[in-house]
Structures are given as structure tokens and as C-alpha cells.
Amino acid sequence: MKVLFLSNGIFGDNSQSNRLARSIIEKLSAKHSVELIERDLVASQLPMLDATVITALNTPAEERSAEQNSIVELSDTLIEELRSADAVVLSLPMYNFSIPAQLKAWVDLVARAGVTFQYTENGPQGLLADKPVYVATARGGFHKGNSTDAQTNFINTIFPFFGLTSVQFVYAEGLNISEEHKAKALAEADKAIDEALA
């Protein structure tokens, strides 16, 4: 089983979302022989979407410059990592109510018309095969189901947009309220992981 781990915690091993994501990977490894592809989006420092990037992605291959080819090759690599995986594990810390900037950069390089999605008369159609997407999200406050949660709707929109509709969330909320509540929330998240992978 090939698992793509998209790591977004800026504090590395001290990131609670990363810790929860690794717990999901451990549970998957206990049930399957896992080949892990780890894409640390913090360390990768992907280019942000700008005129240079979007022009490169929309320039015919025979007309691209060396710089544009480099951008497209990176995009192709990220897409192939996603396409070839049997499951995706996403660590999703909440920064200022939304997804991390580095994850948005990944999305912008993966979202390519004719490659990962296409528009049809019946609306957009994802071009990637469905697979489980496990999302481990950690928040300092309480946001699930509230207008302050801009993450869940985005993730539940973008992955199905590519064809990946089997998205499961594990939430750990209120981690900055108190040490007591943090311990309780993380224990509940660990239990949710066990249930999701039972």
C-alpha cells in the first residue's frame, strides 16, 4: 500500500497535526505493508502561484523556457505522487482560520485542467481515481461546524474536485484552552483514528 503523507506542521515533530497524521500512518502500517511517500510541504518551499507559475502551466511544451519546464516538472512530480498513492494522509494545522499557505501552493500546482480535472457540460469532473484521504487537523480553539472553519469546506471541495471523494477528518480542537483540555482532545482524536481505521 502506497501512502502519500502531506506534512504541513511548521513545528515538525512538535506539531500536533503531524503527530496525529503519523498515528494514522502507524495504524495503516499495522494493517498493510506500507510504502510511505512523505512530502514535507514546509521544507519543500513550493513556489506560490504567480504570473510566472500560471504562465508556465499553461504554455505548450514546445514553447516553454527552461524555467517554465522546471515548474511544470515539479507540478508533474506532485501530481504523480498523488496519482500513484493508494491513500493520502494530510496533516492540517489551522493558522488564522484557514489552510497553511504551503498547502495552498501544493494545491495550485496540482490543480491542472486536463490533468487532474476537466470542465464538462455537467460541471467539473475529477480525473484522478478515488482513494481514502485522511485529514488530521489540530486547532487552538473551537471551530468545527462554525463560520471560523475555512479549512473543512476547502478540503471537502478541492479533493473531490480532483476525483478524491473519500475524505475523513480527525479533529483535535481547543488545544490552547488548557493542558487538561489539550490532553482530553488529543485522546479523543486518537480514539477517532482507531475508529476510522478499524
Secondary structure per residue as TSV (DSSP state, phi and psi in degrees):
chain	resnum	aa	ss	phi	psi
A	1	M	-	360.0	123.4
A	2	K	E	-95.3	123.4
A	3	V	E	-116.9	125.6
A	4	L	E	-95.9	119.4
A	5	F	E	-104.2	113.9
A	6	L	E	-98.8	103.6
A	7	S	E	-95.6	128.3
A	8	N	-	-126.3	-1.1
A	9	G	-	-73.0	119.1
A	10	I	T	-71.9	-12.5
A	11	F	T	-100.7	15.4
A	12	G	G	59.1	-125.7
A	13	D	G	-66.7	-17.6
A	14	N	G	-88.9	0.1
A	15	S	-	-78.7	127.7
A	16	Q	H	-67.7	-35.7
A	17	S	H	-66.6	-39.0
A	18	N	H	-63.9	-41.0
A	19	R	H	-62.6	-44.2
A	20	L	H	-65.0	-39.9
A	21	A	H	-62.9	-41.3
A	22	R	H	-67.1	-30.2
A	23	S	H	-65.1	-40.3
A	24	I	H	-61.0	-44.4
A	25	I	H	-62.6	-40.8
A	26	E	H	-61.3	-41.5
A	27	K	H	-66.3	-39.7
A	28	L	H	-64.5	-39.3
A	29	S	H	-66.9	-27.2
A	30	A	H	-73.0	-20.6
A	31	K	H	-106.1	-22.6
A	32	H	S	-137.1	160.5
A	33	S	-	-81.7	108.6
A	34	V	-	-101.7	130.1
A	35	E	E	-103.4	114.2
A	36	L	E	-94.9	127.1
A	37	I	E	-107.8	111.2
A	38	E	E	-104.3	120.5
A	39	R	E	-112.9	99.6
A	40	D	E	-80.0	102.1
A	41	L	H	-73.2	-19.6
A	42	V	H	-71.5	-48.5
A	43	A	H	-73.0	-28.7
A	44	S	H	-66.3	-30.7
A	45	Q	T	49.6	57.4
A	46	L	-	-64.5	148.9
A	47	P	-	-67.0	140.5
A	48	M	-	-75.9	152.0
A	49	L	-	-64.8	121.2
A	50	D	-	-144.6	-173.8
A	51	A	H	-61.6	-35.3
A	52	T	H	-65.5	-45.9
A	53	V	H	-66.6	-49.6
A	54	I	H	-67.1	-32.8
A	55	T	H	-67.3	-41.6
A	56	A	H	-60.4	-44.6
A	57	L	H	-69.3	-17.7
A	58	N	T	-112.1	10.3
A	59	T	S	-96.8	131.2
A	60	P	-	-55.2	145.3
A	61	A	G	-53.0	-41.8
A	62	E	G	-71.4	-11.7
A	63	E	G	-107.6	-1.4
A	64	R	-	-74.9	146.6
A	65	S	-	-81.2	173.7
A	66	A	H	-61.6	-40.6
A	67	E	H	-63.0	-42.6
A	68	Q	H	-66.5	-38.9
A	69	N	H	-61.2	-38.0
A	70	S	H	-63.3	-41.6
A	71	I	H	-66.0	-44.9
A	72	V	H	-66.0	-39.0
A	73	E	H	-62.3	-39.4
A	74	L	H	-63.7	-46.4
A	75	S	H	-58.5	-44.8
A	76	D	H	-60.5	-40.4
A	77	T	H	-63.4	-46.1
A	78	L	H	-62.9	-41.4
A	79	I	H	-66.0	-41.5
A	80	E	H	-66.8	-35.7
A	81	E	H	-59.4	-42.9
A	82	L	H	-70.7	-43.8
A	83	R	H	-63.9	-41.2
A	84	S	H	-80.7	-14.8
A	85	A	-	-73.7	148.3
A	86	D	S	-90.7	-19.2
A	87	A	E	-155.6	154.5
A	88	V	E	-121.6	134.1
A	89	V	E	-118.3	124.7
A	90	L	E	-120.3	120.4
A	91	S	E	-88.0	131.5
A	92	L	E	-135.0	79.7
A	93	P	E	-68.3	152.3
A	94	M	-	-100.4	121.1
A	95	Y	B	-119.0	114.7
A	96	N	T	54.7	46.3
A	97	F	T	75.8	-6.7
A	98	S	B	-126.0	-173.0
A	99	I	-	-78.2	156.4
A	100	P	-	-61.7	148.4
A	101	A	H	-60.1	-36.2
A	102	Q	H	-68.0	-30.3
A	103	L	H	-70.2	-38.6
A	104	K	H	-62.0	-37.6
A	105	A	H	-63.2	-39.7
A	106	W	H	-62.8	-47.0
A	107	V	H	-57.6	-44.1
A	108	D	H	-66.8	-24.9
A	109	L	H	-86.9	-21.2
A	110	V	H	-90.9	-29.5
A	111	A	-	-78.0	93.5
A	112	R	-	-128.8	119.7
A	113	A	B	-58.9	133.5
A	114	G	T	85.0	-7.6
A	115	V	T	-118.2	-54.5
A	116	T	T	-110.5	-12.4
A	117	F	E	-157.3	164.5
A	118	Q	E	-146.7	154.2
A	119	Y	E	-94.5	136.1
A	120	T	E	-129.2	174.7
A	121	E	T	-62.8	-23.0
A	122	N	T	-98.5	13.0
A	123	G	E	106.5	-178.5
A	124	P	E	-67.6	148.9
A	125	Q	E	-132.3	126.7
A	126	G	E	-72.2	144.6
A	127	L	-	-109.1	1.7
A	128	L	S	-101.3	149.2
A	129	A	-	-70.5	143.0
A	130	D	-	-65.4	149.8
A	131	K	-	-160.8	158.7
A	132	P	-	-64.4	136.7
A	133	V	E	-121.5	112.7
A	134	Y	E	-101.0	122.6
A	135	V	E	-113.6	117.6
A	136	A	E	-104.9	109.4
A	137	T	E	-117.8	134.2
A	138	A	E	-120.8	134.0
A	139	R	-	-132.8	145.3
A	140	G	S	-72.5	-32.6
A	141	G	S	-115.5	-160.1
A	142	F	-	-110.8	117.7
A	143	H	-	-133.2	-20.7
A	144	K	T	-55.0	125.9
A	145	G	T	80.0	2.1
A	146	N	S	-108.6	165.7
A	147	S	T	-66.7	-16.9
A	148	T	T	-77.9	-7.6
A	149	D	-	-94.7	92.4
A	150	A	H	-89.0	-6.3
A	151	Q	H	-75.9	-52.0
A	152	T	H	-59.8	-47.0
A	153	N	H	-61.9	-39.3
A	154	F	H	-64.1	-49.4
A	155	I	H	-63.3	-40.1
A	156	N	H	-73.0	-7.9
A	157	T	H	-99.0	-47.7
A	158	I	H	-73.6	-41.4
A	159	F	H	-68.6	-44.2
A	160	P	H	-61.3	-29.4
A	161	F	H	-59.5	-31.9
A	162	F	H	-87.1	-10.5
A	163	G	T	111.2	-2.1
A	164	L	-	-97.3	96.2
A	165	T	-	-98.6	-10.7
A	166	S	-	-91.3	74.2
A	167	V	E	-104.4	127.4
A	168	Q	E	-123.7	132.4
A	169	F	E	-103.9	143.3
A	170	V	E	-121.6	121.2
A	171	Y	E	-106.6	135.5
A	172	A	E	-124.9	109.4
A	173	E	-	-120.3	158.7
A	174	G	-	71.8	29.0
A	175	L	T	-69.6	-18.1
A	176	N	T	-99.4	6.0
A	177	I	T	-71.9	-51.7
A	178	S	-	-166.5	161.5
A	179	E	H	-63.8	-35.1
A	180	E	H	-65.1	-46.5
A	181	H	H	-68.1	-36.8
A	182	K	H	-57.9	-47.7
A	183	A	H	-61.3	-41.5
A	184	K	H	-65.2	-45.0
A	185	A	H	-64.4	-40.3
A	186	L	H	-69.1	-37.5
A	187	A	H	-63.9	-40.8
A	188	E	H	-65.9	-37.2
A	189	A	H	-66.1	-41.3
A	190	D	H	-61.6	-39.4
A	191	K	H	-65.1	-40.2
A	192	A	H	-63.6	-36.6
A	193	I	H	-64.3	-45.4
A	194	D	H	-57.2	-43.0
A	195	E	H	-69.1	-38.6
A	196	A	H	-67.0	-29.7
A	197	L	T	-109.2	14.2
A	198	A	-	-64.6	360.0
